[in-house]
Amino acid sequence: MSRIGERILPQRLGTSFRWLIGSSWVSNIGDGIALAAGPLLVQSQTDSAFLVALAALVQRLPWLLLGLWAGAVADRVDRRLLVMGANLARAVVVVVLCTFIATGQASITVVLVSLFCLGVAEVFVDTTTSTLLPMLVQRRDLGTGNARVQAGFLVGNQLIGPPVGAFLFAAGMVRPFAVQAVAILLAVGLVSRIATTPGPVRASRTHVRQDIAEGVRWILGNPPVRTLALVILAFNVTWAAPGAILVKYALDHLEMGEVGFGLLTTASAVGGMISVAVYGWLERHVSLATLMRVCLSLEVLMHLGLALTTTGGVAIAIMGVFGMYAFVWSTVSSTVRQRAVPTELQGRVSAAYMVCVFGGVAVGQLLGGLIAEAWGLTAPFWFAFVGAGITLALVWRRLSHVAHAGEIGPDAAATGPDPA
């Protein structure tokens, strides 16, 4: 067992890294439970399709409203304490929601307000948590660390959490949210054990707006990081366009039924787990630039494959491949960014990337719906194929510079060993 534990969480990464991973994994299980229970709760409170869609929007809206500001705050304060405080705020919101549900006072308004408040807290939690890893491990181990974080997301958020959440909701409407609150509190306790330098990351007497502007200027002035941000923005637009109508594509175009649609998501998660097992080998034997090019090329081909297929089994296989390369891309892109960005800017740059992610998703979802209405259910996949292909062609040569960003030069992010 010790050999298995060493392979999963190598001792060289340090004790504090293990506390961070434990917190991330527990939190992802709680969030995965809410991922299934949340929509079920909304559905139980309203028959309005608009309000159901609005529930998804209000959780993403805080990223567009507060994302950059949260990144600036993360660079000003003790990041460990900020994660703990924001998670405690999440727990309070969930407990209040549980109280409304248990007393029969829950309404769609209460649910929407709760989801928005949770979204606000998650902006600070997710932005700041992503800055802790580079503070705890050596730069050469960032790939391994990010792979473990992504593995926890796949297992907890995608595989274990949703079916458990649905089962608990069927057993009692309040139960999944009570379990989520416990998971959040446990995550707070685990983060509290992390040993980091106390106090703010950087002393700042400037206004938050100036800090945000400094972060944006740094991104614009760093060609590799700027290119990576644009790639993430463009590929999230093209990914979200067909993703917005995936359920109708599966049910109406492929005629897979509800179970078949569920298998598309499951196949993606299973593909991701395969990549978890082989990522270490890939990082040792394949250059980061090659990994990035292969992942983005597979993304282009995925859209083409889904546009052409008329068979549910083929679509499931394609989604399995999607899960494999999506895990690798997420791990590699996070590692490249963390290596390139100075410690005192990690919060602002991370937040800017998340704004690109959610901004791209919002634009893509809107375009996907409009394109499908005008030209049919496969049209968003053709749009994504062309758009992603053009983007890849434009950045193909630059990916070599992106992959090596931060390896040399004064702006390289200096990370040290675990202080624990």
FIVEX-244411 format. One line per 4 residues: number of its first residue (from 1); for each residue y, x, z of C-alpha. Coordinates in steps of 0.001 Angstrom, whole numbers. Each point is the difference from the previous one (the first is absolute). Layout:
FIVEX-244411
NUM) Y,X,Z; ...
end
This chain:
FIVEX-244411
1) 0,0,0; 2353,2880,772; -446,1313,-3542; 830,-3428,-1420
5) 3054,-242,2246; 1146,3455,-1084; -327,-973,-3650; 1983,-3210,478
9) 2640,1397,2374; -52,3826,-157; 1018,1724,3223; 2393,2276,-1887
13) 2263,-3036,-524; 548,-235,3742; -233,-2530,2793; 3287,-1705,-799
17) -1185,-661,-3554; -3021,-1800,1433; 2223,-2185,2164; 2119,-801,-3061
21) -3046,-872,-2112; -1476,-2096,2808; 3246,-1946,233; 159,-457,-3778
25) -3596,-1200,-240; 324,-2489,2856; 3293,-1304,-1353; -1520,-439,-3475
29) -2844,-2090,1388; 2539,-2273,1711; 2085,-223,-3162; -3102,-709,-2082
33) -866,-2883,2317; 3517,-1392,-468; -274,570,-3767; -2538,-2837,-162
37) 1181,-2086,2958; 3693,4,-996; -383,-1854,-3319; -2470,-2385,1632
41) 2567,-771,2699; 2713,-605,-2609; -2343,-2234,-1993; -758,-2013,3139
45) 3708,-719,516; 1079,-1034,-3512; -1230,-1313,-3334; 2979,1524,-1827
49) -889,2768,-2457; 3606,1190,247; -247,480,3774; -3329,1795,-377
53) 1632,2414,-2453; 3051,283,2253; -2255,1169,2843; -1058,3004,-2093
57) 3600,719,-962; 1446,-36,3522; -2376,2778,1047; 1163,2270,-2840
61) 3671,-891,101; 725,2219,3062; -990,3057,-2044; 2708,-712,-2534
65) 2560,-879,2682; -740,2649,2636; -2263,2633,-1545; 2603,2726,-533
69) 1639,-714,3351; -3372,278,1773; -558,3377,-1652; 3356,1269,1264
73) -808,-1178,3526; -3397,1729,-147; 1777,3286,-744; 2371,-438,2950
77) -2303,-820,2912; -3281,972,1654; -2395,-1299,-2629; -2896,-527,2377
81) 2120,-2198,2254; 1341,-1939,-2993; -3546,-793,-1173; -928,-1116,3498
85) 3114,-2160,389; -343,-1666,-3396; -3689,-704,626; 819,-1515,3376
89) 2488,-2251,-1791; -2781,-1021,-2396; -2265,-817,2930; 2680,-2165,1608
93) 469,-1965,-3240; -3752,-570,-342; -318,-1094,3652; 2862,-2481,-462
97) -1683,-1328,-3135; -3280,-345,1926; 1848,-2015,2644; 1379,-2412,-2590
101) -3443,-414,-1569; -1799,-471,3325; 2476,-2649,1163; -80,-1858,-3311
105) 3676,738,-692; -512,2179,-3066; 1797,-1126,-3158; 598,1540,-3402
109) 3472,1053,1177; -1457,1783,3031; -2578,1717,-2209; 2557,1151,-2587
113) 2366,1341,2664; -2897,1807,1677; -1103,1565,-3291; 3542,1198,-720
117) 302,1550,3479; -3357,1697,-427; 1176,1319,-3359; 3120,1491,1591
121) -2029,1787,2671; -2526,1228,-2570; 2784,1649,-2015; 739,2268,2964
125) -3665,507,929; -1207,904,-3487; 3010,2157,-895; -160,2002,3202
129) -3782,299,233; -66,1688,-3411; 2329,2722,1342; -2248,920,2943
133) -2864,1477,-1991; 2024,2920,-1470; 1155,801,3561; -3570,273,1297
137) -2013,1918,-2594; 390,3057,-2197; 1166,-583,-3566; -3369,1094,-1379
141) -1638,-2837,1975; 2329,-2799,-1098; -2440,-1117,-2697; -2814,-350,2522
145) 2275,-1788,2451; 1262,-2473,-2591; -3562,-642,-1180; -990,-986,3556
149) 3020,-2302,292; -881,-1681,-3309; -3651,-313,1035; 1063,-1894,3109
153) 2105,-2309,-2136; -2909,-734,-2336; -2540,-616,2752; 2205,-1833,2491
157) 2533,-1769,-2180; -2134,-773,-3038; -3675,-150,1022; -385,-819,3710
161) 3207,-1798,930; 224,-2862,-2541; -3496,-1497,495; 353,346,3779
165) 3414,-1675,-186; -1366,-2914,-2021; -2933,-430,2398; 2249,84,3079
169) 2417,-2490,-1564; -2874,-2404,-663; -1082,365,3638; 3500,-653,1327
173) 3414,274,-1634; 1488,2188,2733; -2880,2474,303; 706,2374,-2921
177) 3607,447,1079; -1003,637,3602; -2357,2727,-1234; 2768,1423,-2168
181) 2308,205,3029; -2671,1891,1944; -498,2401,-2928; 3740,678,-202
185) 226,720,3732; -3000,2335,-214; 1703,1788,-2898; 3104,473,2170
189) -2124,1569,2723; -1612,2421,-2451; 3341,1059,-1521; 1333,668,3492
193) -2567,2804,354; 1397,1922,-2979; 1725,3239,935; 3160,437,-2079
197) 3293,1703,614; 1960,-2392,2267; 3402,-1319,-980; 1530,-653,-3431
201) -1198,1829,-3114; 3561,1020,-780; 3279,-240,1823; 2354,-2205,-2002
205) 3544,-1124,607; 322,-1635,-3393; -198,-3685,-819; -3366,-1383,-1071
209) 1472,-730,-3440; 800,3700,-402; -3554,900,997; -1400,-2432,-2571
213) 2299,1447,-2684; -1149,3511,924; -3633,-1009,-463; 662,-1645,-3361
217) 1988,3049,-1182; -2863,2274,1020; -2491,-2043,-2025; 2297,-93,-3037
221) 581,3738,275; -3695,899,236; -1532,-489,-3489; -3703,-105,1053
225) 565,-2479,2838; 2352,-2059,-2185; -2641,-168,-2747; -2660,-1075,2502
229) 2277,-2777,1278; 612,-1275,-3538; -3727,91,-779; -766,-2015,3126
233) 2694,-2534,-854; -1080,-415,-3636; -3718,-163,710; 521,-2583,2753
237) 1903,-2184,-2456; -2811,242,-2552; -2719,-410,2649; 1578,-3047,1638
241) 597,-1874,-3259; -3686,-759,-645; -757,67,3720; 2261,-3011,506
245) -2221,-2187,-2166; -3358,1666,784; -1359,-3114,1741; 742,-2192,-3051
249) -1329,2699,-2324; -3276,62,1954; -362,-3769,345; 1352,-1252,-3339
253) -494,2881,-2443; -3219,1605,1291; -1274,-3197,1664; -1362,2010,2949
257) 600,-2597,2697; 1398,613,3479; -2880,2254,1045; 390,2075,-3137
261) 3694,434,687; -847,1223,3501; -2405,2515,-1512; 2870,1587,-1941
265) 1713,961,3265; -3280,1062,1589; -845,2202,-2989; 3363,1734,349
269) -628,751,3676; -3529,1269,-699; 1365,2286,-2713; 2498,1355,2488
273) -2766,771,2484; -1835,2017,-2664; 3147,2091,-446; 179,512,3779
277) -3379,1729,-188; 894,2312,-2896; 3716,649,525; -511,3270,1879
281) -2032,1381,-2900; 2583,-1172,-2518; 2853,1663,1875; -1909,3293,174
285) -1113,79,-3635; 2627,-1882,-2014; 3719,780,-161; 2409,-2603,1331
289) 1723,-217,-3389; -3312,-814,-1682; -828,-2602,2639; 3378,-1661,-509
293) -391,-87,-3781; -3541,-1379,193; 1005,-2711,2479; 2966,-1165,-2062
297) -2057,114,-3222; -2663,-2186,1614; 2738,-2422,1053; 1066,-356,-3636
301) -3607,-503,-1125; -632,-2527,2781; 2693,-2297,-1369; -1445,356,-3505
305) -3511,-746,1227; 1032,-3125,1886; 2055,-1189,-2982; -3030,279,-2293
309) -2907,-1137,2171; -1256,-3548,144; -2799,729,2482; 291,-231,3772
313) -2539,2766,576; 2021,2442,-2089; 3180,-945,1884; -1747,652,3322
317) -1126,3426,-1227; 3533,816,-1152; 1390,-984,3408; -2545,2295,1643
321) 1339,2904,-2070; 3515,-1113,906; -862,320,3695; -1276,3535,-556
325) 3018,1421,-1775; 2535,-2047,1994; -1235,1635,3204; 231,3471,-1552
329) 3486,-671,-1405; 1316,-1329,3298; -1350,3005,1888; 1232,2569,-2506
333) 3473,-1512,-430; 513,-237,3778; -1137,3596,438; 2284,1303,-2753
337) 2994,-1856,1429; -628,1121,3573; -327,3632,-1068; 3239,-117,-1967
341) 2298,-1833,2421; 1617,1800,2961; -1020,-1377,3400; 3486,-1312,800
345) 8,-2071,-3222; -3537,-1393,151; 1075,-3405,1344; 2662,-650,-2613
349) -2073,1202,-2939; -3061,-1939,1168; 2121,-3144,333; 1467,516,-3469
353) -3500,201,-1416; -1015,-3210,1744; 3082,-1725,-1414; -1169,1173,-3443
357) -3459,-1392,726; 1117,-3430,1178; 2900,-204,-2428; -2364,778,-2865
361) -2517,-2562,1255; 2683,-2699,251; 1268,662,-3536; -3533,235,-1374
365) -1107,-3258,1586; 2987,-1811,-1479; -603,1484,-3451; -3720,-723,184
369) 551,-3673,678; 2569,-360,-2781; -2109,1916,-2543; -3144,-1986,819
373) 1874,-3285,-347; 1363,1011,-3401; -2942,1849,-1611; -3157,-721,2000
377) -2052,1499,2839; -886,3277,-1741; 3592,739,-1061; 994,1610,3358
381) -2903,2453,-405; 1231,972,-3471; 3507,415,1423; -1396,2225,2761
385) -2071,2036,-2481; 2983,742,-2204; 2469,555,2842; -2305,2271,2015
389) -997,1892,-3154; 3607,711,-968; 838,1085,3552; -2975,2355,112
393) 921,1547,-3351; 3548,670,1228; -1084,1716,3242; -3256,1651,-1138
397) 1388,3559,-207; 2153,-410,3114; -3003,-840,2186; -833,3708,255
401) 3360,607,1714; -404,-3133,2128; -3421,1094,1267; 1360,3364,1177
405) 3230,-1315,1530; 718,1635,3336; -2544,2806,-333; 2832,2506,-436
409) 3711,-48,581; 2335,-571,2930; -453,-3769,38; -3715,162,716
413) -923,-2077,2969; -1068,2301,2774; -2746,-1480,2112; -1696,1673,2875
417) -3259,-362,1859; -737,-2748,2432; 1950,735,3171; -2605,-1666,2195
end
